Amino acid sequence: MMEERLLAKENEIVKLARLETALKKYTAQTNEIIIVQSYIRRHLARKVLKGLQKDYRKRNFIVKEILETEKAYVNNLSIITDLYLKPLESQVKSNPRKPILSLEDLSSIFINIKPIADLGRELLQNLTQRIELGWHPNQRVGDVFIELSPFFKMYTQYCAKYERSTELLTKYLASNQELKAFCDKTRKSRPGYLNLDLYLIMPVQRIPRYNLLIKDLLDHTIPEHPDFTCLTTALDKTKSIATFINSHVSKFNNMHQIAQLQ
């Protein structure tokens, strides 16, 4: 009887020892799992942080590109209005009997470039306030485009009449020596100035450029960012106008190529 009790006790001790060994093994494995999980979390956190930092740097680069290209664009619009259009308009007023170009021809060539230039200056002012004077990681620029998007429709008017504008300018530069002399003198007045036709195509190119820049900025903006929704809306508003402009440009280029073959 005593021997049975001792044997039972011994078996219990063995079971407890095995249980303790298994528990230690389980604890070790659990610790290893915890270590691995902790490593994975740190790795993922570093990866996410690295991605956010990359997107932040890219956002900074893109908004600076938006601002710098807008500065250049507005400067070029000022060249059109101040160095070409206004002097030609003044010449009509000072010599109405023998103008270089009539007011009607000026309107056909320069279309609605003045309000487009005004719009460009307002957009530049608003972008400067956000990007140069008030930039921070959570700053928005999409709402700047949304606010002025109703006025972007004036670009469709310009684009629709651009083909006629180009035809008239080409015609008068070939037949009107006073106009050619004026344009040549203006172009040579400062180094780097372009021919008038190269300035007049810039409004046609600008809205599609806005669309590409906004899309690029949106691609590097996380959904939680305050600018994400604004950029999504801004992209939608500029896309339809850009599509209209691109279709007209393609049509004009096709007609131009056909004319060259004839």
Solvent accessible surface area in square Angstrom, and as a share of the most:
residue,aa,sasa,rsa
1,M,164,0.73
2,M,123,0.55
3,E,141,0.63
4,E,119,0.53
5,R,153,0.56
6,L,111,0.55
7,L,105,0.52
8,A,60,0.46
9,K,118,0.50
10,E,103,0.46
11,N,71,0.37
12,E,88,0.40
13,I,101,0.51
14,V,62,0.35
15,K,135,0.57
16,L,104,0.52
17,A,51,0.40
18,R,171,0.62
19,L,116,0.58
20,E,93,0.42
21,T,88,0.51
22,A,55,0.43
23,L,107,0.53
24,K,129,0.55
25,K,130,0.55
26,Y,140,0.53
27,T,63,0.37
28,A,49,0.38
29,Q,85,0.38
30,T,42,0.24
31,N,73,0.37
32,E,105,0.47
33,I,96,0.49
34,I,90,0.46
35,I,113,0.58
36,V,81,0.47
37,Q,84,0.38
38,S,29,0.19
39,Y,117,0.45
40,I,83,0.42
41,R,145,0.53
42,R,124,0.45
43,H,87,0.39
44,L,93,0.46
45,A,60,0.46
46,R,128,0.47
47,K,134,0.57
48,V,92,0.53
49,L,95,0.47
50,K,143,0.61
51,G,33,0.32
52,L,72,0.36
53,Q,84,0.37
54,K,130,0.55
55,D,38,0.20
56,Y,83,0.32
57,R,144,0.53
58,K,68,0.29
59,R,7,0.03
60,N,32,0.16
61,F,122,0.51
62,I,1,0.00
63,V,1,0.01
64,K,124,0.53
65,E,52,0.24
66,I,1,0.01
67,L,4,0.02
68,E,93,0.42
69,T,29,0.17
70,E,0,0.00
71,K,70,0.30
72,A,54,0.42
73,Y,11,0.04
74,V,13,0.07
75,N,88,0.45
76,N,29,0.15
77,L,0,0.00
78,S,29,0.19
79,I,13,0.06
80,I,0,0.00
81,T,5,0.03
82,D,69,0.36
83,L,58,0.29
84,Y,1,0.00
85,L,9,0.04
86,K,98,0.42
87,P,46,0.29
88,L,3,0.01
89,E,40,0.18
90,S,65,0.42
91,Q,38,0.17
92,V,14,0.08
93,K,159,0.67
94,S,92,0.60
95,N,60,0.31
96,P,93,0.59
97,R,234,0.85
98,K,131,0.56
99,P,41,0.26
100,I,24,0.12
101,L,7,0.04
102,S,45,0.29
103,L,98,0.49
104,E,136,0.61
105,D,29,0.15
106,L,3,0.02
107,S,69,0.44
108,S,37,0.24
109,I,1,0.00
110,F,3,0.01
111,I,26,0.13
112,N,17,0.09
113,I,1,0.00
114,K,79,0.33
115,P,57,0.36
116,I,0,0.00
117,A,0,0.00
118,D,78,0.41
119,L,10,0.05
120,G,1,0.01
121,R,104,0.38
122,E,81,0.36
123,L,1,0.01
124,L,32,0.16
125,Q,116,0.51
126,N,37,0.19
127,L,0,0.00
128,T,30,0.17
129,Q,101,0.45
130,R,62,0.23
131,I,14,0.07
132,E,94,0.42
133,L,124,0.62
134,G,28,0.27
135,W,61,0.21
136,H,85,0.38
137,P,75,0.47
138,N,88,0.45
139,Q,26,0.12
140,R,92,0.34
141,V,0,0.00
142,G,0,0.00
143,D,29,0.15
144,V,5,0.03
145,F,2,0.01
146,I,46,0.23
147,E,114,0.51
148,L,3,0.01
149,S,10,0.06
150,P,83,0.52
151,F,111,0.46
152,F,1,0.00
153,K,138,0.59
154,M,43,0.19
155,Y,4,0.02
156,T,34,0.20
157,Q,83,0.37
158,Y,1,0.00
159,C,7,0.04
160,A,56,0.43
161,K,103,0.43
162,Y,21,0.08
163,E,46,0.20
164,R,135,0.49
165,S,0,0.00
166,T,33,0.19
167,E,87,0.39
168,L,7,0.04
169,L,4,0.02
170,T,86,0.50
171,K,117,0.50
172,Y,41,0.16
173,L,51,0.25
174,A,81,0.63
175,S,78,0.51
176,N,30,0.15
177,Q,123,0.55
178,E,86,0.39
179,L,1,0.01
180,K,87,0.37
181,A,61,0.47
182,F,40,0.17
183,C,11,0.07
184,D,40,0.21
185,K,158,0.67
186,T,14,0.08
187,R,72,0.26
188,K,143,0.61
189,S,72,0.46
190,R,150,0.55
191,P,140,0.88
192,G,71,0.68
193,Y,35,0.13
194,L,68,0.34
195,N,77,0.39
196,L,7,0.03
197,D,62,0.32
198,L,85,0.42
199,Y,4,0.02
200,L,4,0.02
201,I,55,0.28
202,M,34,0.15
203,P,0,0.00
204,V,6,0.04
205,Q,98,0.43
206,R,13,0.05
207,I,0,0.00
208,P,21,0.13
209,R,88,0.32
210,Y,3,0.01
211,N,20,0.10
212,L,116,0.58
213,L,10,0.05
214,I,1,0.00
215,K,98,0.42
216,D,48,0.25
217,L,0,0.00
218,L,25,0.13
219,D,89,0.46
220,H,43,0.19
221,T,8,0.04
222,I,62,0.31
223,P,92,0.58
224,E,139,0.62
225,H,23,0.10
226,P,68,0.43
227,D,0,0.00
228,F,61,0.26
229,T,98,0.57
230,C,19,0.11
231,L,0,0.00
232,T,63,0.37
233,T,50,0.29
234,A,1,0.01
235,L,31,0.15
236,D,100,0.52
237,K,81,0.35
238,T,1,0.00
239,K,121,0.51
240,S,72,0.47
241,I,15,0.08
242,A,4,0.03
243,T,83,0.48
244,F,73,0.30
245,I,1,0.00
246,N,74,0.38
247,S,60,0.39
248,H,60,0.27
249,V,46,0.26
250,S,60,0.38
251,K,121,0.51
252,F,40,0.17
253,N,65,0.34
254,N,83,0.43
255,M,87,0.39
256,H,94,0.42
257,Q,104,0.46
258,I,95,0.48
259,A,62,0.48
260,Q,126,0.56
261,L,157,0.78
262,Q,176,0.78
